[in-house]
Amino acid sequence: MLVKDKVRTEKAVSATRTIIVEDEPLFRQLILSLLAGDPEIDVVAEASTGEDAIGLAERLQPEVVLMDIELGSGMSGIEAGFAIKFARPSTGIVVLSSHVNKQLIVNSGGWSYLLKRNVRDISSVTRAIRGASWGMLVIDPQITEMLNPRANTALVKLTVDQLQLLERVAHGMSDMAIAEEMAMAEPDISRQLVEICQVLQIKLDNRVDTRVAVVKAYLDQTRGF
């Protein structure tokens, strides 16, 4: 069993406090090395079991836990994630998985989901961590590539541009990044999201972030895995 509080390096005061939970030492070190150069991500601890992750989260109160689903013979990452969220609902969970499990994404209540094989795309990992700290639901880009609107759903009524915008929201991209990539004005993005909510018949309230609501609807109305 390994629990290691990582020696704190000089990071920005506003850096996202993150715990890495992964039972494979080499893969855990890969993640740590990839995140080490990002001044906005502060890895405050690492663990190899779900039980240790819960203890560290209780003691260190991270903003985000990057959690492998399969953690050997003990508690799974899913069980640990729910325990951490129960104790501190504001903690964001980013799931790392070797497999695509759409039902888990939908049922988790808003956990971000990344495929382990894509971890070397560090921009996706950092977007997911930052997005999770803001309460967003971020999905691995390779997963959205598999998705297509289901027939007889409101999703088929969206324009091509609206679907592309929705995919970028699911990837955790900021309004600024989306505007630059899609050659849009930033204020137009918020307007488009409101229109998407109307088309998808999403009823918004103060308890659910608009981005989370549209990504959940997107997952619910697509097929592909």
Secondary structure as the mmCIF struct_conf table of DSSP 4:
data_model
#
loop_
_struct_conf.conf_type_id
_struct_conf.id
_struct_conf.beg_label_comp_id
_struct_conf.beg_label_asym_id
_struct_conf.beg_label_seq_id
_struct_conf.end_label_comp_id
_struct_conf.end_label_asym_id
_struct_conf.end_label_seq_id
STRN STRN1 VAL A 3 LYS A 4
HELX_LH_PP_P HELX_LH_PP_P1 ASP A 5 THR A 9
TURN_TY1_P TURN_TY1_P1 VAL A 13 SER A 14
HELX_LH_PP_P HELX_LH_PP_P2 ALA A 15 ALA A 15
STRN STRN2 THR A 16 VAL A 21
BEND BEND1 ASP A 23 ASP A 23
HELX_RH_AL_P HELX_RH_AL_P1 PRO A 25 ALA A 36
TURN_TY1_P TURN_TY1_P2 GLY A 37 GLY A 37
TURN_TY1_P TURN_TY1_P3 PRO A 39 GLU A 40
STRN STRN3 ILE A 41 ALA A 47
BEND BEND2 SER A 48 THR A 49
HELX_RH_AL_P HELX_RH_AL_P2 GLY A 50 LEU A 60
BEND BEND3 GLU A 63 GLU A 63
STRN STRN4 VAL A 64 ASP A 68
BEND BEND4 ILE A 69 ILE A 69
TURN_TY1_P TURN_TY1_P4 GLY A 72 SER A 73
BEND BEND5 GLY A 74 GLY A 74
HELX_RH_AL_P HELX_RH_AL_P3 GLY A 77 ALA A 87
TURN_TY1_P TURN_TY1_P5 PRO A 89 SER A 90
STRN STRN5 GLY A 92 SER A 97
BEND BEND6 SER A 98 HIS A 99
HELX_RH_AL_P HELX_RH_AL_P4 LYS A 102 ASN A 107
TURN_TY1_P TURN_TY1_P6 SER A 108 GLY A 109
BEND BEND7 GLY A 110 GLY A 110
STRN STRN6 SER A 112 LEU A 115
HELX_RH_3T_P HELX_RH_3T_P1 LYS A 116 ASN A 118
TURN_TY1_P TURN_TY1_P7 VAL A 119 ARG A 120
HELX_RH_AL_P HELX_RH_AL_P5 ILE A 122 SER A 133
TURN_TY1_P TURN_TY1_P8 TRP A 134 GLY A 135
STRN STRN7 ILE A 139 ILE A 139
HELX_RH_AL_P HELX_RH_AL_P6 PRO A 141 THR A 144
TURN_TY1_P TURN_TY1_P9 GLU A 145 MET A 146
STRN STRN8 ASN A 148 PRO A 149
HELX_LH_PP_P HELX_LH_PP_P3 ARG A 150 ARG A 150
TURN_TY1_P TURN_TY1_P10 ALA A 151 ASN A 152
BEND BEND8 THR A 153 THR A 153
HELX_RH_3T_P HELX_RH_3T_P2 ALA A 154 LYS A 157
BEND BEND9 LEU A 158 LEU A 158
HELX_RH_AL_P HELX_RH_AL_P7 VAL A 160 ALA A 170
TURN_TY1_P TURN_TY1_P11 HIS A 171 GLY A 172
HELX_RH_AL_P HELX_RH_AL_P8 ASP A 175 MET A 182
TURN_TY1_P TURN_TY1_P12 ALA A 183 ALA A 183
HELX_RH_AL_P HELX_RH_AL_P9 GLU A 186 VAL A 199
TURN_TY1_P TURN_TY1_P13 LEU A 200 GLN A 201
TURN_TY1_P TURN_TY1_P14 ASN A 206 ARG A 207
BEND BEND10 VAL A 208 VAL A 208
HELX_RH_AL_P HELX_RH_AL_P10 THR A 210 ASP A 220
TURN_TY1_P TURN_TY1_P15 GLN A 221 GLN A 221
STRN STRN9 THR A 222 ARG A 223
#
